[in-house]
Amino acid sequence: MRDLRYFVAVAEELNFTRAAERLFVSQPALSKQIRRLEDDLRVRLFDRDKRAVTLTAPGTALLPAARDMLGRWDQAQREVADAAAAEASVLTVGLSTSVGRGLLGAVRDRFAERRPGWRLRMRQINWEDASAGLASGDVDVAFVWLPIPAQDSFHLRVVAAEERWVAFREDHPLAGRAEVDFAELLDEPFLVLPHSAGPLRDHWLGTSHRAGRPARIGATVANADETFTAIEEGSGIVLLAAGNAAIYRRPGVRAIPVTGLPPSELAAAWRRGDERTAVRDFVDALPTVP
């Protein structure tokens, strides 16, 4: 099923890079799996050159059947997950960073009112998966920073909109300022998310506000602990949301507001087509942003 899912993504995108971003995998890994599928089927599914990717006749024949099998398999997984969650009375929530802001406590209380006897199980997901486990089906709902790859595949409800800050090592020349304009940071080395994070990686680099100037990459980080270590080692600086500034208040690190950038948005996300009542009760328990 994984190989078929990879095949369908490439067939629909006709671009290995975009398909890899959609699947939250590296392009080499995706290419390897497609070659493996072609070897197993003993056919060539795609014609590739430097300019384009096109389906072969066997690939064209496989596509509708693959879509049908994946659709039926996804439906079966949803039914199994729904039955398992109902039996265990658990809803799994994906997180990629500290949610804070009093959100989890408020949601737990409201969810408990709607679902007595149920509990929310939190699952921490590294930043390679910007969907916090939602795209892979490892969680039922997730808190994510926007934008994320394949965002149209999910329902989203924004629960917080916050200004962006920046974290430095405490001996950085700008660390003593009350705030800093983003234009002053353009030549700084930045800590970045993995490539699989796609548009979210660009968001935390401020790419759309660099006027075409490429970012300097200090290091790639996959979770908060790696970020703290990289800052303390002087590998680079990092943008963050104002609501997460508190977790950067530690010896050796300083965080201040950044001007010249639009706010970041934290959203609850769930898969399109997921009509389970437990998921709906979770969504209804979320606070609304004024």
Phi, psi and omega per residue, in radians:
M1 nan -0.645 3.113
R2 -1.102 -0.767 3.134
D3 -1.083 -0.712 3.111
L4 -1.136 -0.672 3.116
R5 -1.117 -0.706 3.097
Y6 -1.126 -0.750 3.141
F7 -1.053 -0.811 -3.109
V8 -1.104 -0.697 3.133
A9 -1.078 -0.782 3.132
V10 -1.179 -0.695 -3.130
A11 -1.110 -0.615 -3.119
E12 -1.419 -0.594 -3.130
E13 -1.518 -0.518 -3.003
L14 0.870 0.680 -3.138
N15 -2.793 2.074 -3.068
F16 -1.188 -0.606 -3.132
T17 -1.149 -0.844 3.136
R18 -1.140 -0.677 3.116
A19 -1.108 -0.711 3.122
A20 -1.101 -0.726 3.098
E21 -1.103 -0.728 3.130
R22 -1.087 -0.599 -3.074
L23 -1.627 -0.096 -3.108
F24 1.063 0.727 3.060
V25 -2.285 2.894 3.091
S26 -1.345 2.693 3.134
Q27 -1.108 -0.743 3.100
P28 -1.036 -0.697 3.138
A29 -1.131 -0.705 3.114
L30 -1.114 -0.810 3.136
S31 -1.044 -0.692 3.138
K32 -1.105 -0.733 -3.129
Q33 -1.195 -0.646 3.106
I34 -1.139 -0.744 3.100
R35 -1.076 -0.666 3.117
R36 -1.126 -0.741 3.114
L37 -1.109 -0.730 3.105
E38 -1.098 -0.690 3.108
D39 -1.128 -0.738 -3.131
D40 -1.109 -0.700 -3.113
L41 -1.490 -0.221 -3.126
R42 1.050 0.660 3.065
V43 -2.473 2.841 2.990
R44 -1.692 2.162 -3.081
L45 -1.608 -0.464 -3.099
F46 -2.333 2.529 2.879
D47 -1.719 2.230 -3.084
R48 -2.177 2.427 2.899
D49 -2.525 -3.024 -3.056
K50 -1.204 -0.315 -3.056
R51 -1.821 -0.468 -3.002
A52 -2.735 2.766 2.998
V53 -2.123 2.237 3.135
T54 -2.312 2.666 3.079
L55 -1.344 2.439 2.971
T56 -1.427 3.071 3.082
A57 -1.052 -0.798 3.070
P58 -1.084 -0.657 3.101
G59 -1.109 -0.737 3.100
T60 -1.086 -0.681 3.116
A61 -1.180 -0.623 -3.096
L62 -1.287 -0.541 -2.954
L63 -0.987 -0.917 -3.120
P64 -1.109 -0.642 3.119
A65 -1.161 -0.711 3.125
A66 -1.123 -0.750 3.100
R67 -1.054 -0.737 -3.135
D68 -1.116 -0.805 3.137
M69 -1.101 -0.749 3.139
L70 -1.144 -0.689 3.114
G71 -1.077 -0.763 3.136
R72 -1.203 -0.645 3.102
W73 -1.166 -0.741 3.111
D74 -1.086 -0.712 3.102
Q75 -1.096 -0.740 3.112
A76 -1.089 -0.735 3.121
Q77 -1.088 -0.721 3.132
R78 -1.095 -0.731 -3.131
E79 -1.163 -0.698 3.093
V80 -1.146 -0.782 -3.136
A81 -1.103 -0.696 3.129
D82 -1.113 -0.776 3.137
A83 -1.131 -0.729 -3.133
A84 -1.160 -0.744 3.141
A85 -1.131 -0.712 3.138
A86 -1.138 -0.697 3.137
E87 -1.155 -0.723 -3.119
A88 -1.519 -0.252 -3.083
S89 0.997 0.794 -3.113
V90 -2.289 2.397 2.989
L91 -2.056 2.182 -3.072
T92 -1.625 2.254 -3.075
V93 -1.996 2.150 3.126
G94 -1.510 2.443 3.113
L95 -2.340 2.467 3.061
S96 -1.993 -0.128 3.119
T97 -2.778 3.047 3.091
S98 -1.108 2.184 3.115
V99 -1.392 -0.812 3.075
G100 0.936 -2.573 3.036
R101 1.015 0.248 -3.095
G102 1.242 0.139 -3.042
L103 -1.169 -0.856 -3.020
L104 -1.123 -0.727 3.119
G105 -1.081 -0.771 -3.139
A106 -1.133 -0.755 -3.130
V107 -1.152 -0.736 3.121
R108 -0.997 -0.812 -3.097
D109 -1.113 -0.802 -3.109
R110 -1.214 -0.651 3.119
F111 -1.142 -0.695 3.138
A112 -1.098 -0.583 3.094
E113 -1.141 -0.647 -3.118
R114 -1.459 -0.516 -3.064
R115 -2.265 1.250 3.110
P116 -1.000 2.376 3.127
G117 1.552 -0.194 3.088
W118 -1.579 2.818 3.036
R119 -2.427 2.738 3.062
L120 -1.722 2.201 3.103
R121 -1.851 2.120 -3.100
M122 -1.551 2.394 3.119
R123 -2.277 2.105 3.141
Q124 -1.460 2.259 -3.106
I125 -2.110 2.359 3.107
N126 -1.177 2.883 -2.980
W127 -1.347 -0.053 3.006
E128 -1.041 -0.529 3.123
D129 -1.906 1.729 -3.103
A130 -1.185 -0.254 3.103
S131 -1.499 0.039 3.108
A132 0.982 0.713 3.054
G133 1.600 -0.073 -3.078
L134 -1.278 -0.760 -3.084
A135 -1.108 -0.606 -3.114
S136 -1.457 -0.159 -3.112
G137 1.449 0.177 -3.132
D138 -1.308 -0.343 3.139
V139 -2.304 2.846 -3.138
D140 -1.539 -0.713 3.095
V141 -2.452 2.892 -3.102
A142 -2.655 2.671 2.947
F143 -1.729 2.159 -3.059
V144 -2.327 2.674 2.965
W145 -1.590 2.429 -3.114
L146 -1.687 2.602 0.030
P147 -1.569 2.778 3.099
I148 -2.171 2.772 3.088
P149 -1.047 2.579 3.108
A150 0.903 0.719 -3.036
Q151 -1.056 -0.527 -3.134
D152 -1.180 -0.180 3.128
S153 -1.393 -0.100 -3.026
F154 -2.217 2.650 2.861
H155 -1.443 2.507 -3.106
L156 -2.311 2.457 2.964
R157 -2.305 2.003 -3.130
V158 -1.215 2.259 -3.126
V159 -1.999 -0.187 3.089
A160 -2.785 2.428 3.032
A161 -2.207 2.081 -2.985
E162 -2.376 2.595 3.068
E163 -1.140 2.675 3.092
R164 -1.540 2.483 3.063
W165 -2.034 3.088 3.065
V166 -2.366 2.470 3.109
A167 -1.937 2.317 3.112
F168 -2.106 2.856 2.812
R169 -1.208 2.537 -2.959
E170 -1.092 -0.343 3.131
D171 -1.637 0.146 3.094
H172 -1.167 2.486 -3.100
P173 -1.002 -0.468 -3.119
L174 -1.657 -0.087 -3.019
A175 -1.169 -0.392 -3.128
G176 -1.476 -0.069 -3.117
R177 -1.300 2.750 3.048
A178 -1.351 -0.526 3.069
E179 -2.798 2.950 -3.124
V180 -2.524 2.500 3.072
D181 -1.428 2.517 -3.097
F182 -1.040 -0.563 -3.139
A183 -1.028 -0.479 3.128
E184 -1.336 -0.169 -3.072
L185 -1.812 -0.047 -2.968
L186 -1.053 -0.547 -3.113
D187 -1.645 0.059 3.136
E188 -1.368 2.585 2.995
P189 -1.286 2.292 -3.098
F190 -1.877 2.550 2.919
L191 -1.450 2.353 -3.013
V192 -2.230 2.745 3.022
L193 -1.309 2.821 3.064
P194 -1.036 2.728 -3.119
H195 -0.997 -0.538 -3.102
S196 -1.120 -0.292 3.112
A197 -1.287 -0.204 3.015
G198 0.951 -2.114 -3.064
P199 -1.126 -0.424 3.107
L200 -1.226 -0.608 3.043
R201 -1.028 -0.801 3.125
D202 -1.117 -0.650 -3.136
H203 -1.047 -0.816 -3.094
W204 -1.383 -0.049 2.949
L205 -1.708 -0.145 -3.066
G206 1.126 0.566 -3.005
T207 -0.970 -0.731 -3.079
S208 -1.231 -0.128 -3.138
H209 -2.061 0.409 3.125
R210 -1.782 0.020 3.130
A211 0.932 0.668 3.091
G212 1.490 -0.093 3.136
R213 -1.334 2.189 -3.120
P214 -1.192 2.598 3.122
A215 -1.386 2.527 2.964
R216 -1.493 2.237 -3.102
I217 -1.756 2.075 3.115
G218 -1.510 -0.736 3.135
A219 -2.940 2.741 3.043
T220 -1.770 2.336 -3.085
V221 -2.189 2.528 -3.061
A222 -1.969 -0.103 3.118
N223 -2.847 3.066 -3.070
A224 -1.124 -0.702 -3.113
D225 -1.084 -0.734 3.087
E226 -1.105 -0.618 3.139
T227 -1.142 -0.835 3.132
F228 -1.014 -0.784 -3.133
T229 -1.089 -0.762 -3.120
A230 -1.136 -0.664 3.090
I231 -1.128 -0.832 -3.100
E232 -1.098 -0.522 3.112
E233 -1.432 -0.130 -3.131
G234 1.409 0.379 -3.115
S235 -1.280 -0.405 -3.137
G236 2.960 -3.088 3.082
I237 -1.938 2.952 -3.087
V238 -2.578 2.410 3.015
L239 -1.427 2.596 3.140
L240 -2.642 2.927 3.092
A241 -1.468 2.613 -3.101
A242 -0.973 -0.665 -3.106
G243 -1.195 -0.257 3.103
N244 -1.741 0.023 -3.090
A245 -1.053 -0.558 -3.083
A246 -1.073 -0.598 -3.091
I247 -1.323 -0.183 3.084
Y248 -1.636 -0.023 3.116
R249 -1.423 1.575 -3.108
R250 -2.563 2.794 -3.136
P251 -0.972 2.265 3.083
G252 1.641 -0.084 -3.086
V253 -2.248 2.464 3.122
R254 -2.325 2.335 3.126
A255 -2.146 2.346 -3.131
I256 -2.409 2.787 3.132
P257 -1.179 2.663 3.075
V258 -2.031 2.277 3.040
T259 -1.714 2.843 3.101
G260 1.525 0.178 3.100
L261 -2.287 2.525 3.054
P262 -1.265 2.862 -3.111
P263 -1.159 2.851 3.001
S264 -1.711 2.686 -3.117
E265 -2.124 2.221 3.021
L266 -1.744 2.262 -3.066
A267 -2.300 2.642 2.888
A268 -1.529 2.420 -3.079
A269 -2.285 2.551 3.017
W270 -2.588 2.740 -3.011
R271 -1.226 2.428 3.026
R272 -1.096 2.408 -3.105
G273 1.575 -0.151 3.106
D274 -1.477 1.749 -3.063
E275 -1.816 0.321 3.141
R276 -1.067 2.431 -3.101
T277 -1.164 -0.524 3.116
A278 -1.143 -0.679 3.087
V279 -1.151 -0.741 3.114
R280 -1.089 -0.670 3.105
D281 -1.133 -0.663 3.075
F282 -1.092 -0.806 -3.132
V283 -1.082 -0.723 3.140
D284 -1.175 -0.373 3.126
A285 -1.431 -0.168 -3.103
L286 -1.260 2.547 3.034
P287 -1.260 2.751 3.087
T288 -1.782 2.522 3.110
V289 -1.490 2.196 3.136
P290 -1.027 nan nan
